[in-house]
Amino acid sequence: MNAALPPTDGDLNPSADTNFDEFSEFDLSAIFDELGLDAAQYLVEGGDWEQVVAAQQRNPDRVIVVNMGPTHPSTHGLLRLVLELDGETVLSLRPAIGYLHSGIEKTFEYRSWAQGPVVATRAQYVAGIFNEAVYSLAVDKLLGITDAIPERANVLRVLMMEVNRIASHLLAVGSGGMEIGATSVMEVCLRERERCLEFMEALSGLRMNNAYIRPGGVAIDLPADGLDRLRELTKQLRRNLPELAGFTLDNPIFKRRTQGVAYLDLTSCMALGVSGPTLRATGYPWDLRKTQPYCGYQDFEFNVCTADSADAYGRWVIRLGEMDESVRILEQCITRLEVTTGERHSIDHAEVGAFADLAVGADGQGQSFDQVRELWSSMESLIHHFKKASQGFKVPAGQVYQAIEAPGGELGCHMVSAGGTRPYRVHLRDPGFNHIQALPMMTEGGMLSDIVMAISSLDPVVGGVDR
């Protein structure tokens, strides 16, 4: 963390004869002297706080510039905030992103349509299932097979998204509580999140980066004990999630740290493209599962959680409520999965369905022999299988925009196809990118101690922000 004390007036433009080569990279004081500015720089690492305090006492009218980060306070990634402070009051906040840029959107252009979910899930690693879903739904729309997706495949998609929504909200709530000293909240959230991850691992084989939702359906059906595991998961969540509300909602210390903090009204949300719990905390019931349903969400009964405080406390209440509603959806999934037992979990298509139709062999290891039988029938079949696996299927030329309700808000995918076996362009509209832009409006004029709570209430995952 760096702190500097620039003057409140003076010309910041260097003269033409200023020679910056004379100064070392870290000798900012000499640079200020050359420019005729009265300034000081401190490397605040625990050793010179007394110098900072003494300097500010001598010059109480000076503005302190602080680099908060690069660090990850409740952001699940690296974020840098450049702050201008008057004492502990935030005068200016400038987010600096890009520390986790991975080039995922460009990588899509060099992968087949079937390989896309493996890439998409890594963009937003806390709620990767939703990236898989929005990508696969966009491909389905380009292929014109949205209405042909089997009911069981849609139910399994909803199942995994809601389990992942609970896991994501638990991490957001837990890290937010830990940032203000409520460590018991984090312990409870990690305990319940582990149950969700164990279920996802039992279903897809992985705790994260699942690549479970594919174009045309899902990768694999429920295991033999899948319904029993789901019943146990919903039972445990029903019993344990209320503990989080008991820790926080009526706690006077927690309420003082969150109520009235990071205020953002409806007009500001609309201007900045803010969605999800932050938008619904203004009282506006906008949830894409209801307003623009997909994957059969219109057939599920659940409520859209809202609040009217437009602050960090309201967003906290909404996330707790949404976890309860997600459990309610999971309980309906149990009934629907019982009814559709034995039905397909992917589209019946020779090429597209093959990449969304995996099964484990009878020995519990490797693929089912029925799915690789063509490898053994003839040389032509072997060649066909190789081409299908290496090149993939073609998608008609065109472009679509698909949006879904992710834990953080509207997650969109703008996809362009040139008619080949790979995307021409894929752009992910991560809600955290818009929310980071809202931080100055939420925090300027407030206290330094409220910044971390403001970030936590937005729940940005910087991997999705940077992509």
N, C-alpha and C positions, 0 to 999 in steps of 0.2 A: 504494500500500500504506500503510495507516494503522496506527499502533501506539499503544495507550493503556495506562496503568499504573493500573488500579483498585485500591483497597485490598482487603486480604483479609478485612476485617470492616467493620461499620458498617451503618447503615440506608440502603438505596438509595431508599427512598420519599421523595419531596420533601414538604416541609411545605405546608400549605394556602396559606400566604402567600407562597410562592415565585413570583416574577414572572419567567417565562422571556422575556418580551418585551424585557427589558433586555439580553439577550445576543444577539450576532450568531449566525448559523447555524454559524459555524466556531469560535466562542469557547467551546469545551467546557471549558477550564480554569476560566473564570469560573463556568460552571454547577456544576462540581465544588466550587468554593470556596463557592458559595451553599448547596450541600447539605452543607457541612461535610466534604467528602471530600478526601483528599490524593491528587491524581492529576495526570498529565501526558499531553499528546498530542504525537505527533511525526508529521510527514509524511515518511515514509522514501522519499526519491527520490534517494538517493545523496549528499545533502549533510549530513545530521545523524546518521549512523550513530554517530559518536563520542559524541554526546550520549546516544543510546539505551544504548550500552554502559556509559558512565559512570554513568548513572542506575540501571542494573540492578546494577552493582557496589556502589553505595551501598545499594540495597535488594534484596538477592538473593532475599528471600522473596516478592517481588511477582510477580503473574501478569501476563504481557503478552498483550493482546488484539490480534490481527493480522487484518486483512482481506486474504486472499489472493485478489486479483481485484477486480472482474470481469476475468477473463482466461481463456485457454484452454490450460492445460498438459495436453496429450495428450487433450483432451476434444472436439476438433473443434467448438468453440462456446464461448459465454461462460458461465462458471460462477464463482460467488463462494463462498468458504469463510471462515467466521468462526472463527478459531482462538484458543484460550486456551493459552498456552505457559508452561511453567516452564523457562526457559533454552531448550533445543532439544527438550524433551520435550512432546509434544502432550497436554494435559489434556482438551481438548474440541474437537470439530469440528462445526460446523453448516453444512450446505450451504444455499445460497440460489440458487434457480432462478427462471426466468421471464423472463430477459433475451432469449430467442429465441422467446417465445410468438408464434405467427403466426395462431392461430385456424383452423388447418386443419380440425379436427374440425367446427367450425361451418360452414366453407365447403362441406363435403360436402353439407349440407342444401340448398344452393342450386345444385347441379350435378346433371346427369343421371347415371344409373348408368354410362353410357359415358364420361363425363368424369371419373369418380372416380379412375382410375389416374393421370391427369395431376396431380391434387392430391396423391394419396397418396405418389407418388414424391418429393415435395419435403419431406415430413415428416422423413425420415431420409436425407439427401442422400448419405451415404457408401455406403449399401447400399440405395438406392432401389428396386431391382428387387424386393426382398423385400416392401416395402410394397405395390407393385403386385400382387405374387403373393397376399398374404394378403387384400387387398381383392377381387381377382378371384375367388379361391376361395370367399370368403364369398358373393359374388353368384351364382356357379355353384350353391352349395348352396341358396340361396333359390329359384333358378329350377328346381332339381331336375334339372340337366343335368350334374352332376359325372361320372357314369358315361358320358355321351355325348361327352365331350371326346375328340377324335381322339388316337391314340397319338403322332403326330408333334408335335401341339401340346404334349402333356405333356413330350416329350423336349426340345423347344425351351425350355420353361419351366425344366426342370431345368438345361439347358445354361447359360442366362443367369444363373440363381441361383448356380450353382457358380463361374462366371467372376467374378461380383460378390462372392461369398464370398472368393475369393482376393484380389481387389482390396481388399476391406475389411480382411482380416487383414494384408495387406501395409502398409496405412496404420497400423493399430494397432501392429504390430511396429516399423515404421520410426519412428513418432513416439515410441514408448516408448524405443527405443534412443537417439534424439536427446536426449531429456530427461535422460539420465544420461551424455551425452557421447559415445556411440557413433555418431558421425556417418556412418561408413562403412555402418552398417546401414541408415540412412535412404536413403543414395544407392542401395544395391542394391534396396531395397524400391520406391523411386520408379521405378527403371528397369524392374522387372518389372511394376509396376502399370500403367505406361504401355502395355505390351503388352496387358494385359487391357482397358484403356479403348479402345485402338485397335480391338480385336476387337469390343467392344460398339458402337462407333461404326459399324463396317462393317456390323453386323447390324441395328441399330435406327436409325442416322442421327445419334445423339447420344452424347456421352461420359457424360453424367449426365442426370437427370430424363428418363429414356428413354420412359416410358409405353409400354413394349413389351408387357408382359403385360396382356391385356384380358379382360373377362368372355367366356367362350366359347373362348378360345385365346390366340393372340399376334397382334400387329399385322401381321407380314409374315414370309414364309418366308426361308430362307437365301438370300443372294445367290448368283450363279453360282459364285463362288470361295469360298463359305463353308466348305466342308469342307476345302479346302486351307489356308485361314487357320486353321481349328481344329487341323488336324494340326501346323502350324508352331507355334501357340501352346503346345500340349501338349509339343512337343519342346523348346522353349526353357525352359518352366517346369521340366520334368524335369531339365534340365541345370543351371539356375541357382539354383533354390530351396535346394538343399543348402548353398549358400554362406552363407546366413543362420545356419544351425546351426554352421557352422565358425567364424563370427565370435564367437558368444555362448556356446553351451552349456558349453564347457569353459574359457571365459575366467574366470580367478580373480576379476578385478575385477567382472565382470558377475554372477557367482554371489554375491559378497558383497553386492551391491546388491539382489538379488532373492530369494535364498533366505531363508526365514523372514520375509519382508516381506509386509505386508497379509494376514495369516493370517485365514482364514475357514473354519471347519469345516462339516461336513454339516448339523449341527443348526441352525447359524446361517443357512445357505443356505435351509433349509426354512422357517425362521421368517420370513425376509425376502423370500421369493419370488424368490431368486436362481437363475438358470439359465445355460445356455450353458457356455463354457469355465470360468467361475468355479465352477460346480457340479461339472463333470466333473473339476476339479482336486482334489476331495475323494475321488475314486475311484468316484463314482456314475455309471454309464454311461447317463445320460438324454439322449437325442437324439431329437427328435420325428420325424426322418426314419426312425428305426427303430421307435420305440414307438408313434407315431401317423402312419404313412406317408401321404403325399399325392403327387399328380402322378406316381404310379408309382415312387416311391423304393424300394418293396419289391422291385422287379425289378432294382435295381442292387446290385452287390457293393462294399461299403466297410466299414471298421472305425470304431467309435466310439472316439475318442482319449480316454484318461483319464490321470490322474496321482494320486498319493497324498500330495502335499506340502501341498496347500491354500494355497499361497502364490503370489506373483507369478511365481516361476520356473516352477512347474507350469503356470500359465496360458499362459506363453510357449511351453513345450514343446508344449502341446496345440494352440496355433494353428499352429505349424510343422507338426505332424503332420496337422492338418485340411487344410492347403493341399495336402499330398501326396495325401490321400484325395480331395480335390476334383479334382485332376488325373486320378486314377484313374477317377473318375466321368465326366469329360470324354472320356476315351479310350473308355469304353463308349458315350457319346453318339454318337461318330463311327460306330460300327457300327450303332447303331439308326437313325441318320439315313440311312445308306446303304440300309438295308432299306426304309425308309418313303418313299423319294424319290418324288415325284409325288402323295403323299397330302395331304389337307387339313391346314392348320395352324390351322384354327378350326372351330367347330361349324357344321354345315349348317343354319342357321336364318335365315329371311328378315330378321329384325330384329336379333337378338343377334349373329349371325355377321357382319353387315355392318360392325359397329364393330371387329371383330377380323379383318378380311380386307382388307388394303390391298395394292396392287401398283403398281409403277412402270410408267409407260407405255413403249412400245417405244423412244421417243427418250431414255429415261433421265430424263425430267422429268415431274413431275406424276403423277396417278393413271392407272392403266390404263383404256383406253376402255371395256372390258367392264364395269367397275364403275360407270361413270357413263352407261352407254348409256340408262338410263331417263330421264335428263334431256332426251334429244333425241326420244324416241318420241312423247310427247303431253303436253298441258298437265296432265292428271290425274297422269301419272307424275312430272312435275316437282313438283307439289304434294305427292305422296306422299313423294318423296325429301326435300323441304324439311322436312316434318313429322317424318320419321324422323330427320333430322340434328339438328333443333332441339329436339324433345321427347324423343327416345329411346324406349326400350322400357319397358314396365311390369314390375314385379316383384311377385309375390304377397305379400300381407301375412304377416308373420311375423318371427322373429328368429333369428339364429344366432351362434355363436361359433366362429371358425376360428383355429387356431394353427399356426404353422410354425416351423422352426428357422432363425432368422436368425443372422448371424455373432456377435452379442452374446448371444443366448439366445432364449427364447420370445417371439416376436412374435405378438400376438393381435389379432383384429379382432372386436368385438361390433357387429353390424349389425342395425338394426331397419327394417323396411319397413312402410309403411301401405298398400301396394298401388298407389302412384302411380309416376310416372316419375323421382322423386328419393328418396333415402334420407330416412327420418324421423330417424334417428340413426346415427352411426358413431363408434365409440370405438376408438382404437388403443392396445393394451397394449404399450408399448415396453419392452424389457428394461432399458434404461439408467435408466429412472425408478426401478425397484426397486433397481438396483445403486448409484445415488447414495445411496439411503437406508442402504446397508450401509457407507458410508465411515466413519462414526464408530466402528463396531465394529471395523473393520479397522485404524484408525490411532491411536485414543486409547491412550496409553501408549507409543507408538512415537516415532520421531524425526521432526522437521520435514522432513528431507531425504527421508524415505520416502513422503511424501504424494503427490508427483507420480507415483512409481512405482506406488502403489496405484491412483490414478486410471487410469493407463495400462493396468494389468492388467485393469481392468474394461471398457475401451474404450467409454465412454459417448459417444454423439453427442447433443449438447445440443439440437439441432433436434428429434430424436425425443423427448427427455425433456420438453421444453416444449410441443411441438406447437402 
